[in-house]
């Protein structure tokens, strides 16, 4: 099992990679990254954040799926999702 320091380092690198990417992500990948990032960073989510109610519903559902995760687990899943996306994208 990786230490918190190793997890943080990998997470920060993955966040930089995602932020530097200029092509659109598939919706399912984007929602997972959104939820893992919010959970990992304790960022708040307000229901009125998006003007589109369907988008808000998908975001809320993605966040709901992370409710029992620890911050480190969310960071690890963010890194795994990012790695998988960049490894297998066409």
Secondary structure, 3 states (H helix, E strand, C coil): CCCHHHHHHHHHHHHHHHHHCCCCCCHHHHHHHHHHHHHHHCCCCCCCCCCCHHHHHHHHHHHHCCCCCCHHHHHHHHHHHHHHHHHHCC
